[in-house]
């Protein structure tokens, strides 16, 4: 498009700068240099931002020699507007260090000062961080010394940048060495300094180092913030030190500190995994004053939507890896859904909903087949049977009933209730809303216990032939092995569950 319009609209320096910057952004420095050469031929003067962008692009593309050549052009043939800045020097020095061209790297530092482009703290900070990422730890220490000799002693922000790289690389010994250097030069460590050290010690499997750092904060008079508590509690849970983690959670409650919502939700999951209901109650009561219920509900729905978008098939079981266990926690909403379906279908608390949904179907079947025979009962198919309560009720009414359900989560639970219940009503107890922080008037609502089943399935006189069939409705009943089965069930009962709509349409 530029070639078409440049004959009619005369491009200026800004036009060429935009074109040049665009080629650099798409990592095509050679085309960018063609634009730059054309720009110079037309008498336009590139500024230092244009050159710096080109040099950065060359370095990122691994073309360090080309970047050096362009940098020399800036220094020797460029105008005042295009002379290298501290940012340009920093980019070149880091690129040379990463290419193991340390002699040229230190030469640039000398040239930087002699050219009148004095490095400041931010320049040294970028250089130190770049050298650390390149694995040049000793050279980074030399730059720290050079900063002091040039009149720019490193502050705690610079040291923290250095420390962050060491902690990310899990170099515990080097990180401790740097911390001692911070103390030695009289620089005061910040709370961020200690937080990084604590997190690193847990990551490298040295919880004792984390405890020592925790105590060091108190000795240095550095107040612990909520991030310090979060890092410490997460690390303690990770190394199965539940007792100390719960102690720190109680300390947060006592001090009236506020957890970020994600951390709060994560800690509730940890406490749920260990079955500490009292700790869940205390933490929930404490956090209730900080968060708006509607916002919490929207956050929960967003998380559920993300999980649905990333859903993977398969059920993890015995012998799974740690990654598999993470998946179980991640998709725990499916288990919560099953538990709430238990309340609706097999608990006395769901009786009203059962009457509303199932009674009209049962009454209509009874009206259509008033004189049904026990010797030759009519057949009824229930697609989308969920936990099998409607299928079971139809069987008790005197029909040969079969339930069909796509979800294997539902099938596993219905099999357990229908086949493994003893003659005791209310044999098992669940807490369906223990993970829900919304729509609860009190903590007792959240901790409400529900017993099931409300009736023993085998004691109600079901009709012989009662069964449950797993799989997609269309695939199961269109299979050649099942030919004629669907016609055998002359009375399909279509439930009104949204996830069964596609099967009805098919």
C-alpha atoms as one frame of an Amber mdcrd trajectory, in Angstrom:
protein
   0.000   0.000   0.000   2.913   2.329   0.804   4.389   1.774  -2.666   1.032
   2.675  -4.253   0.448   5.930  -2.386   3.983   7.306  -1.965   3.931   8.752
  -5.518   0.853  10.813  -4.612   1.535  11.520  -0.915   5.078  12.483  -0.033
   6.246  10.441   2.985   8.060  12.216   5.798  10.402  11.012   8.541   7.491
   9.870  10.721   6.154   7.697   7.881   9.481   5.920   7.480   9.888   5.561
  11.240   6.489   3.840  11.435   7.360   1.503   8.540  10.743   0.726  10.016
   9.260   0.053  13.441   6.631  -2.233  11.870   9.230  -4.414  10.140  11.156
  -4.629  13.385   8.042  -5.695  15.283   7.484  -8.617  12.882  11.125  -9.685
  13.333  12.225  -8.851   9.793  15.262  -6.598  10.350  16.553  -6.895   6.759
  13.398  -5.318   5.296  13.592  -2.753   8.057  17.137  -1.822   7.033  15.978
  -1.336   3.433  13.415   1.175   4.679  16.108   2.852   6.794  18.483   3.177
   3.822  15.715   4.651   1.660  14.887   7.064   4.469  18.497   8.307   4.663
  18.765   8.647   0.852  15.718  10.914   0.834  17.399  13.181   3.393  15.426
  12.179   6.452  17.371  11.752   9.690  16.508   8.722  11.814  16.373   9.463
  15.538  17.941   7.352  18.283  14.602   5.622  18.963  14.610   4.285  15.390
  18.164   2.989  15.695  17.558   1.541  19.146  14.524  -0.341  17.859  16.594
  -1.780  14.996  19.415  -2.860  17.310  16.962  -4.511  19.709  15.380  -6.382
  16.790  18.771  -7.593  15.525  19.708  -8.815  19.013  16.423 -10.662  19.532
  16.864 -12.339  16.128  20.339 -13.534  17.147  22.043 -11.199  14.642  24.444
  -9.673  17.167  27.194  -8.853  14.634  24.701  -6.862  12.529  23.560  -5.064
  15.684  27.176  -4.187  16.521  27.721  -2.788  13.010  24.604  -0.610  13.259
  25.621   0.530  16.731  29.041   1.612  15.416  27.277   3.515  12.625  25.229
   5.351  15.279  28.360   6.297  17.222  30.578   7.334  14.321  28.315   8.567
  11.526  25.044   9.377  13.222  23.836  12.853  14.090  23.260  14.273  17.550
  19.646  13.129  17.351  20.707   9.575  16.553  23.536   9.117  19.045  23.227
   6.060  21.335  21.323   6.441  24.594  21.779   4.551  27.858  19.010   2.198
  26.709  20.905   1.480  23.467  24.080   0.700  25.385  22.199  -1.570  27.780
  20.672  -3.585  24.909  24.058  -4.047  23.256  25.894  -4.956  26.475  23.298
  -7.600  27.405  23.376  -9.071  23.873  27.187  -9.277  23.925  27.132 -10.893
  27.372  24.593 -13.485  26.236  26.827 -14.246  23.226  29.812 -14.703  25.573
  31.631 -11.693  24.097  32.603 -10.308  27.485  35.667  -8.349  26.311  33.520
  -6.282  23.951  30.921  -6.015  26.694  33.296  -4.334  29.168  34.736  -2.138
  26.385  31.247  -0.754  25.765  30.923   0.118  29.448  34.110   2.184  29.187
  32.994   3.821  25.926  29.624   4.592  27.505  31.181   6.767  30.197  33.716
   8.424  27.866  31.019   9.379  25.349  29.170  11.354  27.996  26.261   8.870
  28.203  26.488   8.156  31.903  24.734   5.016  33.159  22.183   5.464  35.923
  20.672   3.015  38.404  18.047   1.798  35.920  20.785   1.082  33.345  22.792
  -0.975  35.821  19.609  -2.748  36.895  18.886  -3.862  33.320  22.500  -4.918
  32.815  22.620  -6.977  35.994  19.322  -8.686  35.241  20.442  -9.470  31.681
  23.773 -10.896  32.830  22.093 -13.096  35.423  19.670 -14.465  32.849  22.673
 -15.195  30.628  24.281 -17.133  33.479  27.077 -14.550  34.000  26.723 -14.318
  37.786  30.329 -13.285  38.484  30.172 -10.584  35.823  26.977  -9.303  37.412
  28.866  -8.904  40.700  31.538  -6.919  38.837  28.875  -4.563  37.581  27.648
  -4.096  41.146  31.149  -3.060  42.166  31.394  -0.789  39.124  28.151   0.896
  40.120  29.619   1.812  43.492  32.889   3.097  42.030  31.005   5.287  39.518
  28.984   6.892  42.285  25.851   4.842  41.813  25.636   2.488  44.783  23.037
  -0.240  44.220  19.772   0.264  46.080  17.446  -2.478  47.322  15.444  -2.383
  44.050  18.584  -3.256  42.073  19.561  -5.973  44.537  16.030  -7.413  44.411
  16.220  -7.647  40.602  19.473  -9.574  40.989  17.965 -11.737  43.747  14.815
 -12.466  41.721  16.853 -14.009  38.914  18.853 -16.140  41.367  15.674 -17.324
  43.085  14.024 -18.181  39.775  17.102 -20.209  38.847  16.868 -21.884  42.309
  20.462 -20.974  43.147  19.965 -21.024  46.915  23.653 -20.608  47.812  24.111
 -17.642  45.452  20.898 -16.044  46.725  22.066 -16.350  50.340  25.466 -14.926
  49.343  23.759 -11.925  47.760  21.562 -11.409  50.835  24.666 -11.316  53.061
  26.208  -8.783  50.676  23.098  -6.608  51.008  23.527  -6.617  54.791  27.265
  -6.035  54.494  26.974  -2.862  52.395  24.366  -1.449  54.772  21.366  -1.742
  52.448  18.077  -2.477  54.227  16.253  -5.578  52.860  12.624  -5.025  51.906
   9.695  -7.340  52.579   9.917  -8.375  48.910  13.479  -9.559  49.530  12.357
 -11.940  52.260   9.287 -13.107  50.311  11.460 -14.195  47.386  13.837 -16.079
  49.679  11.008 -17.885  51.482   9.394 -18.964  48.204  12.731 -20.152  46.828
  13.531 -22.257  49.899  10.210 -24.072  49.643  10.719 -24.650  45.910  14.156
 -26.233  46.463  12.802 -28.408  49.288  14.469 -26.580  52.184  11.652 -25.591
  54.565  14.171 -24.987  57.355  15.660 -22.167  55.278  12.181 -20.675  54.909
  11.673 -20.752  58.700  15.070 -19.127  59.238  14.160 -16.372  56.772  10.808
 -15.926  58.551  12.628 -15.428  61.857  15.208 -13.156  60.192  12.405 -10.778
  59.205  11.490 -10.340  62.853  15.112  -9.814  63.849  15.527  -7.136  61.166
  12.294  -5.414  62.147  10.704  -6.026  58.729   6.916  -6.247  59.048   5.377
  -9.255  57.326   2.696  -8.416  54.769  -0.130 -10.608  53.458   2.093 -11.823
  50.601   4.578 -13.141  53.168   1.822 -15.116  54.878   0.517 -16.431  51.535
   3.949 -17.633  50.431   4.605 -19.256  53.794   1.196 -20.949  54.065   1.354
 -22.272  50.494   4.813 -23.675  51.130   3.737 -25.351  54.369   0.733 -26.981
  52.700   2.990 -28.137  49.853   5.337 -29.913  52.271   2.386 -31.385  54.239
   3.011 -29.256  57.323  -0.714 -28.685  57.890  -0.379 -27.834  61.575   1.883
 -24.819  61.043  -0.128 -23.725  57.982  -3.337 -23.666  60.061  -1.502 -21.781
  62.813  -0.505 -19.043  60.342  -4.035 -18.932  58.912  -5.331 -18.287  62.420
  -2.651 -15.603  62.849  -3.964 -13.840  59.733  -7.494 -13.985  61.160  -6.356
 -12.610  64.512  -4.525  -9.707  62.839  -7.511  -8.858  60.631  -5.517  -9.175
  57.395  -7.217  -9.724  54.043  -6.323 -12.589  51.696  -6.596 -12.080  47.926
  -9.678 -13.961  46.751  -7.700 -16.523  44.716  -5.546 -17.352  47.724  -8.603
 -17.545  49.952 -10.274 -20.011  47.584  -7.055 -22.038  47.313  -6.669 -22.284
  51.094 -10.304 -23.383  51.467  -9.576 -26.231  49.051  -6.501 -27.223  51.058
  -8.464 -27.225  54.304 -11.245 -29.201  52.677  -8.728 -31.814  51.535  -7.562
 -32.354  55.126 -11.120 -32.209  56.499 -10.600 -29.290  58.910 -14.161 -27.916
  59.020 -13.474 -25.662  61.999 -10.639 -23.908  60.163 -12.887 -23.515  57.103
 -15.574 -21.977  59.322 -13.165 -19.502  60.971 -11.553 -18.453  57.699 -14.892
 -18.072  55.885 -16.335 -15.997  58.735 -13.253 -13.771  58.715 -13.254 -13.204
  54.939 -17.000 -12.597  54.752 -16.516  -8.969  55.810 -14.062  -8.259  52.961
 -15.805  -9.576  49.850 -18.983  -8.705  48.012 -21.108 -11.794  47.485 -22.077
 -10.897  43.911 -18.437 -10.379  42.925 -17.482 -13.704  44.466 -20.268 -15.423
  42.517 -19.076 -13.888  39.237 -15.518 -15.011  39.982 -16.708 -18.562  40.658
 -18.742 -18.654  37.428 -15.755 -17.359  35.444 -13.516 -20.057  36.886 -16.120
 -22.715  36.067 -16.383 -21.456  32.488 -12.600 -21.619  32.090 -12.565 -25.171
  33.415 -15.308 -26.173  30.981 -13.357 -24.694  28.065 -10.248 -26.637  29.091
 -12.076 -29.851  29.959 -10.250 -33.064  29.119 -11.755 -36.560  28.992 -10.758
 -39.291  31.386 -10.984 -40.029  35.067  -7.868 -40.126  37.216  -7.598 -42.958
  39.663  -5.198 -45.031  41.707  -1.635 -44.804  40.496  -2.069 -41.372  38.880
   0.759 -38.860  38.818   0.871 -35.575  40.706  -0.323 -33.806  37.552  -3.390
 -36.062  37.500  -4.213 -35.095  41.081  -4.050 -31.437  40.053  -6.674 -32.212
  37.413  -8.942 -33.768  40.061  -8.843 -30.567  42.110  -9.273 -28.435  39.010
 -12.434 -30.266  37.939 -13.830 -30.694  41.418 -16.913 -28.696  40.335 -18.141
 -31.918  38.672 -18.043 -33.704  42.007 -19.899 -30.785  43.604 -22.555 -31.070
  40.879 -22.988 -34.783  41.620 -23.338 -34.136  45.348 -26.047 -31.533  44.762
 -27.878 -33.959  42.472 -27.806 -36.441  45.349 -29.652 -33.875  47.474 -32.290
 -33.374  44.795 -32.856 -37.042  43.895 -32.065 -39.091  47.001 -32.512 -36.844
  50.040 -35.609 -35.646  51.870 -34.437 -32.048  51.286 -35.121 -32.546  47.565
 -38.661 -33.870  48.020 -40.357 -30.668  46.841 -38.291 -30.578  43.662 -38.998
 -34.267  43.049 -42.723 -33.633  43.406 -42.532 -30.714  41.007 -40.491 -32.534
  38.315 -41.361 -36.225  38.637 -44.931 -36.421  39.957 -46.567 -35.067  36.735
 -44.706 -37.726  34.706 -45.693 -40.523  37.074 -49.344 -39.390  37.111 -49.453
 -39.258  33.305 -48.009 -42.785  33.021 -50.554 -44.030  35.526 -53.350 -42.385
  33.510 -52.172 -43.861  30.206 -51.735 -47.402  31.572 -54.338 -47.864  34.335
 -54.697 -51.633  33.862 -51.061 -52.640  33.459 -50.186 -56.240  34.253 -47.363
 -57.346  36.550 -46.894 -60.408  34.358 -46.435 -58.356  31.186 -45.638 -54.816
  32.278 -45.211 -52.011  29.740 -41.724 -50.696  29.065 -40.469 -47.182  29.637
 -37.169 -45.591  28.584 -35.742 -42.597  30.503 -32.988 -40.773  28.557 -30.947
 -38.353  30.642 -31.672 -40.342  33.803 -29.007 -38.593  35.958 -28.891 -40.462
  39.296 -31.760 -42.794  38.403 -34.485 -41.576  40.777 -37.142 -41.093  38.081
 -36.232 -44.437  36.472 -36.530 -46.087  39.898 -39.902 -44.406  40.608 -41.275
 -45.600  37.245 -40.118 -49.142  38.020 -41.876 -49.007  41.395 -45.018 -47.912
  39.519 -45.056 -51.243  37.661 -43.086 -50.582  34.467 -39.978 -52.215  33.041
 -37.819 -49.106  33.048 -34.352 -48.412  31.719 -32.422 -45.207  32.380 -29.862
 -43.868  29.933 -27.170 -41.433  31.085 -24.201 -39.950  29.201 -22.160 -38.767
  32.224 -20.045 -41.488  33.762 -19.784 -39.381  36.899 -23.560 -39.728  37.254
 -23.452 -43.432  36.359 -20.845 -44.224  39.019 -22.828 -42.439  41.717 -26.191
 -43.948  40.696 -24.639 -47.423  40.678 -23.355 -46.843  44.202 -26.733 -45.667
  45.532 -28.836 -48.312  43.757 -26.571 -51.327  44.284 -24.564 -50.685  47.436
 -27.101 -49.224  49.846 -27.915 -51.262  52.926 -31.362 -51.233  54.471 -30.490
 -48.149  56.515 -32.152 -44.887  55.469 -29.808 -41.882  55.641 -26.778 -44.156
  55.634 -24.338 -41.542  54.306 -23.882 -37.832  54.952 -22.575 -35.128  52.623
 -21.992 -31.364  52.959 -23.151 -30.130  49.523 -22.459 -26.420  50.028 -19.158
 -26.539  51.911 -17.316 -24.973  48.938 -19.989 -22.359  48.176 -19.458 -18.882
  49.597 -22.604 -17.410  48.016 -26.308 -17.405  48.899 -25.715 -18.399  52.527
 -27.443 -16.469  55.288 -25.175 -17.981  57.929 -22.263 -20.368  58.316 -24.707
 -23.070  59.324 -26.167 -22.918  55.800 -22.731 -23.499  54.297 -21.969 -26.360
  56.697 -25.433 -27.929  56.369 -25.260 -31.744  56.428 -27.565 -33.853  54.231
 -28.171 -37.583  54.733 -29.095 -39.966  51.927 -30.785 -42.048  50.645 -34.204
 -41.039  51.940 -35.503 -44.520  51.047 -33.768 -47.847  50.563 -33.920 -48.512
  46.765 -34.323 -52.291  47.069 -37.152 -52.132  49.615 -39.815 -50.435  47.482
 -40.756 -53.310  45.195 -39.185 -52.441  41.865 -40.324 -54.244  38.731 -38.068
 -56.925  37.285 -36.106 -55.563  34.315 -35.096 -52.280  35.926 -31.680 -51.221
  34.516 -29.346 -48.307  33.760 -27.452 -47.907  30.471 -24.413 -45.634  30.073
 -23.459 -43.726  26.929 -24.712 -41.219  24.379 -28.406 -41.827  23.695 -28.156
 -41.593  19.887 -25.052 -43.790  19.688 -26.305 -46.430  22.138 -29.754 -46.957
  20.630 -28.659 -46.643  16.999 -26.004 -49.346  17.362 -26.704 -52.523  15.350
 -26.413 -54.614  18.537 -29.244 -52.567  20.047 -31.512 -52.796  17.008 -35.136
 -52.885  18.063 -34.379 -52.033  21.675 -35.700 -48.477  21.432 -38.899 -49.648
  19.741 -39.339 -52.065  22.644 -39.650 -49.064  24.961 -42.890 -47.642  23.696
 -42.941 -44.868  26.320 -39.781 -42.749  26.310 -39.814 -40.170  29.096 -37.880
 -37.088  27.988 -36.537 -35.193  31.025 -36.067 -31.439  30.824 -32.312 -31.284
  31.449 -30.551 -28.752  29.179 -27.649 -31.090  28.356 -30.046 -33.625  26.828
 -31.470 -31.220  24.249 -29.067 -32.307  21.478 -30.113 -35.949  21.862 -33.818
 -35.037  21.567 -33.124 -33.015  18.395 -31.069 -35.890  16.946
